[in-house]
Amino acid sequence: MVRRGLILFFLAAFLTIPSLAAAHTPLFACFDNADGTIYCEGGFSDGSTAAGIPIIVTDGAGEVIKTLELSRNSDVEFDKPEGEYSVLFAGGEGHEILIPGSQIFE
């Protein structure tokens, strides 16, 4: 009986491994180009593209300054906002990354 339980346990574990391997984590980074522009690139840990993912730039009060999309190369460049700002990778529930402007360096 114990042996049958162990077999069922390992069978269940084996069947869940593909779903875990298919999981992906969003990746997003932004850089100050030192020319008045910000460059951002995104993707997913499984190598899938982030093309078309909305990028939302907000001011210090949380008001939307601009809404952009990652290009087919999964990147975007925009004019650096004045004052405090944040950049949001809006990849859907569980796939959002917010980067405050204070953490974007040259």
GUMIKOL-467244 format. One record per residue (C-alpha): chain; residue number from 1; residue in one letter; x, y, z. Coordinates in Angstrom, 1 decimal. Each point is the difference from the previous one (the first is absolute). Layout:
NODE   unit   pos   code        X        Y        Z
NODE      A   NUM      A        X        Y        Z
...
This chain:
NODE   unit   pos   code        X        Y        Z
NODE      A     1      M      0.0      0.0      0.0
NODE      A     2      V      2.8      2.4      0.9
NODE      A     3      R      1.7     -0.9     -3.3
NODE      A     4      R     -3.1      0.8     -2.0
NODE      A     5      G     -0.2      3.4      1.8
NODE      A     6      L      3.6      0.8     -0.9
NODE      A     7      I     -0.6     -1.0     -3.6
NODE      A     8      L     -3.1      2.3     -0.1
NODE      A     9      F      2.1      2.8      1.6
NODE      A    10      F      2.8     -0.2     -2.5
NODE      A    11      L     -2.5     -0.3     -2.9
NODE      A    12      A     -1.7      3.2      1.1
NODE      A    13      A      3.3      1.8      0.5
NODE      A    14      F      1.1     -1.1     -3.5
NODE      A    15      L     -3.2      1.2     -1.6
NODE      A    16      T      0.4      3.5      1.7
NODE      A    17      I      3.6      0.5     -1.1
NODE      A    18      P     -0.9      1.1     -3.6
NODE      A    19      S     -2.4      2.6      1.4
NODE      A    20      L      2.7      1.4      2.2
NODE      A    21      A      2.5      0.0     -2.9
NODE      A    22      A     -2.5      2.0     -2.1
NODE      A    23      A     -0.3      2.7      2.6
NODE      A    24      H      1.7      3.3     -0.8
NODE      A    25      T      1.1      3.0      1.9
NODE      A    26      P     -0.1      3.5     -1.4
NODE      A    27      L      3.3      1.8     -0.5
NODE      A    28      F      0.2      3.7     -0.4
NODE      A    29      A      2.8      2.6      0.2
NODE      A    30      C      0.4      3.7     -0.9
NODE      A    31      F      3.0      2.1     -0.5
NODE      A    32      D      0.7      3.8     -0.3
NODE      A    33      N      1.7      0.7     -3.3
NODE      A    34      A      1.4      3.3      1.4
NODE      A    35      D     -1.4      1.8     -3.1
NODE      A    36      G     -3.5      0.7      1.5
NODE      A    37      T     -1.4     -3.4     -0.9
NODE      A    38      I     -0.8     -3.2      1.8
NODE      A    39      Y      0.5     -3.4     -1.5
NODE      A    40      C     -1.9     -3.0      1.3
NODE      A    41      E      0.0     -3.7     -1.0
NODE      A    42      G     -2.1     -2.9      1.2
NODE      A    43      G     -0.7     -3.7     -0.4
NODE      A    44      F     -0.7     -3.1      1.8
NODE      A    45      S      2.3     -2.5      1.7
NODE      A    46      D     -1.1     -2.8     -2.4
NODE      A    47      G      1.2      2.0     -3.0
NODE      A    48      S     -3.4      1.0     -1.2
NODE      A    49      T     -0.4      3.5     -1.5
NODE      A    50      A     -1.5      3.0      1.8
NODE      A    51      A     -0.9      1.7     -3.3
NODE      A    52      G     -3.2      2.0      0.4
NODE      A    53      I      0.1      0.1      3.8
NODE      A    54      P     -1.2      3.4      1.2
NODE      A    55      I      2.5      2.3      1.7
NODE      A    56      I     -1.6      2.7      2.1
NODE      A    57      V      2.0      3.0      1.2
NODE      A    58      T     -1.5      1.9      3.0
NODE      A    59      D      1.0      3.1      1.8
NODE      A    60      G      0.6      0.3      3.8
NODE      A    61      A     -3.7      0.3      0.7
NODE      A    62      G     -0.8     -3.2     -2.0
NODE      A    63      E     -1.5      1.9     -3.0
NODE      A    64      V      0.6     -1.6     -3.3
NODE      A    65      I      2.5      2.0     -2.1
NODE      A    66      K      0.2     -2.4     -2.9
NODE      A    67      T     -1.0     -3.5     -1.1
NODE      A    68      L      2.3     -1.9     -2.3
NODE      A    69      E      0.5     -3.5     -1.3
NODE      A    70      L      3.1     -2.1     -0.2
NODE      A    71      S      1.1     -0.4     -3.6
NODE      A    72      R      0.4     -3.3     -1.8
NODE      A    73      N      3.5      0.0      1.4
NODE      A    74      S     -1.5      0.3      3.5
NODE      A    75      D      1.4      3.5      0.6
NODE      A    76      V     -1.1      3.6      0.1
NODE      A    77      E      1.6      3.4      0.3
NODE      A    78      F     -1.7      3.2      1.1
NODE      A    79      D      0.8      3.6      1.2
NODE      A    80      K      1.0      0.1      3.7
NODE      A    81      P     -2.7      1.7      2.0
NODE      A    82      E      0.7      3.0      2.2
NODE      A    83      G     -0.1     -0.7      3.8
NODE      A    84      E     -1.1     -3.2      1.6
NODE      A    85      Y     -1.3     -2.8     -2.2
NODE      A    86      S     -0.4     -3.8     -0.2
NODE      A    87      V     -0.1     -2.5     -2.8
NODE      A    88      L     -2.4     -2.9      0.1
NODE      A    89      F      0.4     -3.3     -2.0
NODE      A    90      A     -3.7     -0.9     -0.1
NODE      A    91      G      0.2     -3.6     -1.0
NODE      A    92      G     -3.3     -1.0      1.8
NODE      A    93      E     -0.7     -1.4      3.4
NODE      A    94      G      3.1     -1.3      1.6
NODE      A    95      H      2.1      1.3     -2.8
NODE      A    96      E      0.4      3.7      0.9
NODE      A    97      I      3.3      1.7      0.8
NODE      A    98      L      0.1      3.6      1.2
NODE      A    99      I      3.3      1.9     -0.2
NODE      A   100      P      0.2      3.4      1.8
NODE      A   101      G      1.9      2.6     -2.0
NODE      A   102      S      2.4      0.4      2.9
NODE      A   103      Q      1.2     -3.6     -0.7
NODE      A   104      I      0.7      0.6     -3.7
NODE      A   105      F      3.7      0.8     -0.5
NODE      A   106      E      2.4      0.9     -2.8
